[in-house]
Amino acid sequence: MSRHDAIAHATRHYDEGGFLAALQDAVARPTESQTTGQVPALHAYLADYLVPAIAPLGFTGRIHDNPDGIHGPFLIATRHEDDALPTVLIYGHGDTVRGYPEQWRAGLDPWRIVIEGDRWYGRGTADNKGQHILNLGALDAVIAARDGRLGFNTKLLIEMGEEAGSPGLRELCRAEAAALRADVLIASDGPRVSAERPTVFLGSRGGFTFELDLDLREGSHHSGNWGGLLRNPGTVLANAIATLVDGRGTILLDALRPPPIPEGVRAALSDITVGSDPTAPEIDADWGEPGLSPAERVFGWNTLEVLAFKTGDPDGPLNAVPSKAKATLQLRFVVGTDWEGILPAVRAHLDARGFPMVALRAARTEVFRATRLPVDDPWVGWALASIAESTGKRPALLPNLGGSLPNDAFSEILGLPTLWVPHSYPACLQHGPDEHLLGSTSREALGLMAGLFWDLGETGSGILATRTAQRET
């Protein structure tokens, strides 16, 4: 059997309905990690669906309760062939955001796959059930083509709390470092740069969310009688924010800006077009850091976004000076940003500019850190060449995703080189109503992942030797 046979087996899995049947079963199991009281359902996805699904592939494993004792569990499973072979860690998450069934278009149901043309609708089809189920199908294709072998060892980590911020993941990785020891991470989450172009990304931007709060007095006061005499918290807070980011989205505080874009990252991004899908919003050419391309702005730079701002009653404004104002801001940041210094820097900045009355605090305890595998790592060229051979297309290389993922658990705690091969696309509507996966992209992805896993069995040991030689020199 050959590489071609493995890819053909994977695409037959799609053509004959195997992938659809597996995904239908998964989507029909609500796994909303952002809703309280869901731990039994999250556990059942692993115990009743995933463990039986991977047993025929030769995996054995155990479900681990969340170290925090509150959130969803984890599955660690292993398929071992030989100590001398490379080991890959495959990651995914089986939890989803809330279903919001009342918000879906008529005829659609978040817990049932509905196919309309190329779109497969259902909660979790794109994020992330469809993506990790697809990778399991590709593994099965290679096992069949190699008469029961892969040519490498495999470890599988599926978490059930990614949509809740991956609580407990880092603690689990520290506690189970030996069980998760591997040579490379290959995972699938997030979107391609476009539906038609296969993509590899090597990490993600970090995310730090903080709140600005101003509480000046008890109650509101008539704007005619007291306007001009009482400090307006909305006005004060708007001006405080304007010292951090200007009216065209440029970050003004140096501590929130990243280091210069490395030449290797800039070169990779020169090949990336952002927002090419027909349903993508029109990019504002005059927004963000001047002098950068759209790809550099979202993948190579930091952005400071005002996620929410409230003062008074926006839905029923009174003729009164409000007493309070509150805003939530988020810094998406790349590697090299001192995220631990964000709050002290913002505090000192606001105090120096006359805003000591504005309270500042982190909005979340968990921080997604910025990560990025060097673009010249041997695994990167290997993955791009494999995908190009399987698809006949030039894959896009993103040094990091614009959004945030818990990649630091793998790159920093487990010390792994990280390759992410996403199977969704920018307009998949993940996290919102009418989430969907594209059938055509899924079929292509089954084939390219089968090719990638085949090549891992053929040349993975050579890539490890090359990386070892580079480290020694």
N, C-alpha and C positions, 0 to 999 in steps of 0.2 A: 504494500500500500504506500501511497505517496502524499505529499503536501496537497496536491490537487484533490486527492480522494478525501482528505480531511475537510477541505473547504466545501467540496460537493456534498458531503454528509451533513455539514452544518446548514447549508442552504436548503437541503431536503427537509431538515427539521422544521424550517419555516414553511416551505411549500406544502408539506403534508399536514400541517396544522399542529405539530407538536409544541412549538413555541407558544402559539395562541392558547392552546389548552392549559399549558402550565401557567401562563400569565393570567388567564381567566380565574383559575383557582386561587392565585395569590391575591388578585384585586378584590375578590369576593370576601376576603377576610379583612374587615376594618382594623387598622392598626394606627390609631390617632394618638401619637405620643404627647401631643400638646393638651390633651384632655385628661382630667384627673380620673382615677379609677380604672385605667386601661392596662395595668400591668398584666392581668390574666390573659387578655387578648394578645398582648405583645409576646408573652411567653408561648401562647398557643401557636402563633405564626411559626416560631422556631421548632417547637416540639411536634406539632401535628402536620405542618406543611414542609418545612425546609429539611429537617432531619431525615424524614422518609425519602425526600427527593434526592438527597446527595448520597444516601446509602448505596444505591446501585453503582455509583461512581467510585466506590471504594473508600469513602470518607468515614472516619470514626471521630466522634467528638463529644463535647459536653456543653451544656447550657450553664452559664455563670450568672448568678444574680448580680445586679448592679452593686458595685462597692458602696454607693451612697445609701443603699437600703430603701430607695424611694422610686427610682425610675426603672425603665425597661431593661431586660437582661441582654446578654451577649451569647453568641455561639462561636466557639472555637473548634474547628474540625481539621483533621489532618489526613492526608493521603501520602504515605511514605513508600518510595521505591528503592532508594539506595543512598547510603550516607555520602557517596562520592558525587552525587548529582546535585545541581543547583536547586535551591528551594525558593518558590515564589509565594508571597502572601497576597491573597486576593481579598479585597474588602468591599463591603456594601452595607446598606441599611434597609431593614424591612419595615421601618415605621414611616408614617406619612404625616403631613399636616392634617388639620381638620377637613372633613369631607365637604361641609357647607352644601348639602344637597339642594337646599332651597335656592341657591344662587346659580345652579347649573341650567343650561338652556333646556327648553322643553324637549323631552325624548331622551335625555341623558341622565345617567345615574352614576354617582361616583364609585359605587361598589359593583358595577356591572360594565363589562367592556361593550361598547357600541362602536361598530366600524362604519365610518362614512368615507368612502373613497380610500385615501391613503392614511387617514387619521384613525387611530385606535384610542377612543376616549375612555377614561377611568382614572380614579385617584391612585397614584403610584405607578401608572404605566411608564411615565418618564422618570419619576423621582421616588424611589429608586428600584422598585421591584422589577420593572422591565429590564433595567440595566444589569443587575446581578443575575437574574434568571437567564438572560442572554449569554452571559459569560459561562454559566454552568453548562448551557447547551453546547458552547464551543469546546469546552473541556471534554464533554461526552463524545463529540465528533472526533477529536484527536485520539481518545482512548480506543474508539472503534477502528480508526485507520491504522493504529499501531498495535493492533491485536492485544488490547488490554493494558497497554503501557502509555505513559506520557513522555518519558524521557527526562523527567524532573519531579521533584517533590512539591507538594502543594499544601498550603495552609489557608484555611478560610476563616475570616473574621466577619461576622454579621452583627451589627449593633441594632438596637431597637429604640434609640433615643436621639438620633442625629438631628431630627427636626426640633428637638427640645434643647439643642446646644451641645449634644454629645456628653451629657453628664456621666461621669464615671469612666469614660473611655481612657483617659490618660492614666488614671489609677489602675485600671485593668492592665494596660500595657506595661506599667512598671511591675505589677505583681506577677504577670504571666509572660515576662520577657523571654524566658526560656522556651515556653510553649509557642511563642510567636516568632522565634528566631528564624530569619530568612535572609536571602541575598538581594531581593528586590521586591518592591510592592508594585503590583499591576492592579489597578482599580478603575471603576467606571462610575462617574457621577457628573452632573452638570451637562451643559450643551456643547456641541461642536460650534465652530465659528459660523457655520451655515449648514443647512440640512445636507447639501451636496458634498461638503468637503470634510473628509475624515480629519480628526484633530488629536493631537497629543498635547497635554499640558503637564508641567513639571512641579507644580505646587499651587499656592493660592495667595491672594492678598489677605492680610490680617484684617480683623474688624474690632474696633474699640468704640463702644457707645457710652456717651455720658450725657448728663442732664444739667441744665442751667435753670435755676429756680430763684424767683424773686417774690417775697411775701412782705409787703410794705406796711400794711395796716389792716384793721378789722373792717370789713364791709366796703361797699362802693359808695361813692359820694357824687352828688349831682354835678354834672360837667359844667353847667352854667354858673353855679354858685362857687364851685371849687376848682374848676379848670384853670390852669395857670398858676395855681397855688400848691397843688399836690403833685408830687412826682408820679408820672404815669409809668407803671411797671412794664407795659407793653412797649412803650417808646424806649425805655432804658434797656430792656433786654434786646430789642432789635438793634440798637446801637452797639451793644456789647458784642453781639454776633458779628456785626459788620467790621469789628476790629480783627476778627479771626478769618473771615472769608469775604471777599469783595462781591460787588454786584454782578460779576461775570464768572464767579466760581473759582477764582484764584485764591489759594491759601496764602494768608498774609503773615502768619506766625511761623517763623523759621523752624521751630521745634516740631511742627506738624508736617513739614515738607520732607521729602525723601532725599537721599543722596542722588547724584547724577545717574542717569540711566547707563548701565554698563554697555560697552560696545557690542558684546555678543547678544545681549537682550535687544538692543536697538536693531541689530541686523535681522534677528528673527522676526521682530514685529514689522519690519519693512515689507514683509510679504503678506500681512494680515489686513483684510478689509472688514470693517465692523459695520453691522446693520444692513447687510445686503439682502436679507430675507424680505419678501414682499410685505409681511405684516409687521416688520420692525418699525419703531417710531423714527421720525426724521431726526437726524443728529443736528444739534445746534453747533454750527461751525465756529461761532464766536464765544463758546462757553468752555471754561476750564483753563488749564495752564497754557499761556501763549507759547507758540513755537513748537508745540507737540502735535503729532498726528493723532487721529482718533484712537488708533490702536495703542499708541504710547500713553495716552491719557488714561485709558481704562485698565491696561495691563502693566504699565511701567511706572506709574505715578501714583501719588496719594490724592484722595478726594475727601473733602469734608462736606457732608450733606446734612441739611436740616431736615430731620425726619418728621418732626411735629413741632407745632408752636401754638400755644393757646394763651389768651388773656380775655377776661370777660366771658360773655356767652356768644360765640360766633353765630349760633342759630337764632338767637333772640337778643340782639344787642340793646343795651339800655343807654339812656342819656346820662351816663355816669362814668366817672374815672374809676377803673377797676382797681382792686387791691392786690392782685396777684398776676404773675405771668410765669410760664414754664415752657421750656423748649428741650427737645431731645435731639442731640447731634451724634453723628457717626463718622469716625475716620476710618476709611478703607486705606490700608497702608501696605507698602511693599517691603521686601527684605532691606534691612539697613536702617529702618525707622526705630527710634527708641520709644517703643510703645509704653514701657514702664514709666517714662518721664512725661507722659502726656498730661496727666492731671496736675503735677507740680508746675509744669510750664504754662498751662492755661491759667492756673490760679495766679501765678506771678504776673502774667500778662494782663489779666483783668484788673488786678490791684493797681498796677502801674498806670493804667489808663482810666482810673477813676471809677471802677466798678467793684469795689470791695463788698458792696451789699448783695451782689449776685452769688448765690450759693452754687457750689459745684460738687458733683459726685458721679461716680461710675454707675451706669444704669444696670450693668450685669456683672456678676462675679466671674463668669467664664469668658476668656478672651481667646479668639481664634488668632493664632500667631501667623505671621507672614513666613512663607517657605518657598524655596525655589531650588531645584536641582540644577547645577550648572549645565548650560546648553551644550557644552562640549563633552559631557560625560559619555562614555562608550555605550551605555544603555540607550541613550537618546538616538544616536545615529542608527543603532540596531533596530529600534522600534519603528522609526520613520521608513527605513528601507523595507522592513517586513510589510508594513501597511501599504506602501507604494506597490510592492510586488503583487499583493492580494487584490488590490482595487484598480490598479492602473491609473491612480490619481496621485498628485503630489499633496501629501498631508500637510495641514497647518501645524506649526509648532508655536505654542504659547509658553513662554517662560513661566508664567503663572496664570491661574484663572483670575478674572476680575473680582469674582465673589470670594467667599471664605468657606473653607472646608477644614476638618480636623486633621489636616495633613501633618501638623507638627507632632502628633502622637506617633506617627510612623517615622518621620525624618529625624526628629530630635530625640525622642525617647527610645525608639527601637533602632535608630541609626541607619535607616534604609534609604537607598535611592528610590525615588518615587516616580512612577509613570502612570498618568491618568489618561484613559482613552474613552472619552464620553460618547454616548450613543443617542443623546437627545439633540434638540436644536433650539435656537434662541426663542422661537415663538411657541414653545410647547405648553405654555400657560401653567407651568408648575407652580404650586402653592395657591393657585387661584381656581375659580370654577372652569370647567371644560378642559382640564389637563388632558394631554394626549401624547401618544408616541406615533411616529411615522412608520408605517409598515415597510416601505422601501428602504429606509435607513436601517431598520432592524435587520432586514435580510442581508444587507451589505455588511452590517456590523457582525453578524454571526460568522460570515465568511472571513472577515479580516481578523477577528479574534481567534478563530481556528488556525489561521495562518500564523498569527503571533505565537500561539501556544505550540504549534508544530515547530516553529523556528527556535523557541526556547529549548525544546528537547534536542534540537540539532546543534545549536551554536551557543547555548547559554553558558556552558563551561568555558568556552573561549572568551566570552565577554568578561567573565569573572577573572580569568587569568590576565586579561588586558588591564582591568581596573587595578588588580594587585600590583602589576608591574609599574603602572603609573604612580601609585601611592609610594612605592619603594624608591622611585626616582624623584 
